[in-house]
Amino acid sequence: MSAAAPNLPPNAEADGPRLDCFRYLMDGGVEQHVAQLEGDERIVATLRLESVRTAPLAMLRRIGVTTLPDSDGAYVLCSADGDEAGLEGLAVLTAAALEARRRDADDGFWLGACPLALVDAALALGWRRLPAAVTAETHADADAVPLVLLADDTAHFARLGSPLAALEGAPAEPTPRWTELLEALGLPAIEAEADAPRRKAG
């Protein structure tokens, strides 16, 4: 196992929480990104990625996916504290991981089961929901929401004002469009029901 501290992406706020970020390359092509408070051992956010080709089928069925597309992708597990440091850590790690894997992997998409408390933050970054009506019967985790991130969803990132829109580079391989990916996953090729976080009333 090896670790490297990637440069913070251009969206890192100078006046926000000071974070140390590390990328661990593990056996079997698994990698883990960790953010912790600078000068503190408290881990505030993590991302764990592995190829969808090697992810256990039980993990994919957990989010209602039984068919995989031809393009390469990653299965992602994420966690973060619900405070400012945790949400900032999630944003910084997502940007750092996406930028790194644009260089080092051929990911066209990421699939993940996002904890309910982080869904709005993930949607604001550019993740998309899998159609709820389709996954309702097969999605086995009531405490998580199935989400997809397209590796080169630049127009979507920009429309949301996501920091991912500022990342440099592009995936080495062509990435599927949203409706193409849904079709490849064996899901109806419809537009996402909710591609942006819900706005709080008041």
N, C-alpha and C positions, 0 to 999 in steps of 0.2 A: 504494500500500500504506500502511496506517495501523496504528498500534499503540496499545494502551491497556493499562494495568495494572489488572486487575479487583481488587476487594476480595477478600481471602482468605475462603473459606467458613467457616461456623461450626465446622467440624471441625478447622481448622488448629491444631496443637498448639503452645502457647506455648513449651514446652521442647524442641520438636523442631528440625530443621534450619531455619535462617532462609532463606526462599526469596523471590526476586523473580519474579513471574509476569506474563507479557505475552500479550496477545491481538492477533494480527496479522490484519487483514482484507485479503485479497489479491484479485487479479482472478479473475473467473469464479465468485464466491461461495465461494471456498475460504478457510478460516480456519485459522490455526495458533496453538496455545497453547504457550508455552515457559516452563519453570521453570529458573532458575539460582540458584546459591548467592548469598546476599546478600554483596556486596562481592567477588565472584569472577566470572570470565567463564565458568566451567564450566557448560554446560547439562546438567542432570541428567535432564530428562524433556521430551518433546514429544508433542503430539496434533495431528494434521492431519485436518481434517474437510471433506468436500464432499458435496453432495447426491448421493444414490444415482442421481438422474436424469441427472446429468452425469458420474458416475464411469465410467471406461472399463469396458466389459464384461469385459475381461480381468481387471480387479481383482476383479470380483464372481465370475467363474468361478473365480478363485484360491481362494475360500473355499467353492466348491460351490454358489453361488447363480446360477440362470439365470432365475428368475421374480421379479418385483418386485410387492409389494402396492400397493394404491391409495393408502395413506397415505404421507405424506412421511417421509423418513428421511435419515440421513447415512452415508457410508462413512468409516471412521476408520482411520488408521494411527497406531500409538503406539510409542513407544520410551522406555526409561528405564534408567538405571544400576541395577545390582542391589544397591547399598548402601542405607543408611537414607535418604539424601537423595533418591536416585532413586525409591524406592518412595513416599516422602512426596510427592515432586513429582508422581508419577502420580496419587495420590489427590487432591491439591489441584487439579491441572489438570482431572481428570474432573469434580469438583464445580463448579469455576468455569465450565467449558465447558457443562455441562448447565444450570446456572443461567442463563447468558447466552443459550443457545439456547432455553430456555423462554420468554424475553422476545422474542427477535428472529427465531425461526424456528418452523416448525410440525413439527419432528421428532417422530415417534411412536416411532422406534427408531433405534439405531445398529447398523451391521454392521461387523465388523472382523476382521482376521487378527492375532491377538495372538502376539507372540514367546513361545516355550515358557517362558522364564525368568520371564515376567510373568503367566502364566496364573493361578496361585494368588492373586496380589495382585488381579488383575482380577475373579476370581470372588468374592473377599471384598468387593469394592466393590459387586457386584450384577450384573455381567455374567453371561450364561448361555451354556452350550455349545450349538451346533447339534448335533443327534443324530449321533454319530460314525458309526453304521452307514449313515446316509444320505449323508454327505459323503465317506466314505472313497474312493469311486470317482472323484469329481470334484474333490476338494480337492487342489490341485497343489503345495502348499508344505509340505514335511515339517518345516520349522522354525517353523511358526506354527499356531495353533489357531483355527478359526472361532468367533467369539463374537458375541452379540447383547446390547445393552443397551436395555431398554424405558424410554422417557423418564419414565413415571409409574408405575414398578414399586414403589410405596411400601411395600406390605406385604412384598414380597420384601426390599427394602432393610432394613426394620425387623427382619425375621426374622434377617437376617445380622448385625445390629448395624452396618450400613454407615453411614458419615458422610453418604451421599447421602440418607438418610432425614430428615436435619435441614434439607434445602434448603427454602427458601420458594418459594411460587408453584407453578404447575402449567402444563403445556403448554396452548397456546391452543386446540388441536384435540384431540378425543378420541383416545386412544392405544389400539392393539390390545392384547388380552391375549396372553399367551405362546402358548397353543395356537392362537389366531386368527392370529397372525403366522406361525407355522410353516405353517399351512394356506395362507396367502396367498403364502408363499415356495415353495409347491409341495412342502412336506415333510410327512410324516405328523404329524398333530396329537396328539403324545404329550407327556407331561411330560418335562422335561429330565432327562437321565441323570445330570448332575452339576452342580448349581447352587451348590455350595459348595466351597471349596478342600479338597484332601485333607489330612488330619491326619497329621503325621509320627509314626511309631511310636516308642515309648519315652517 
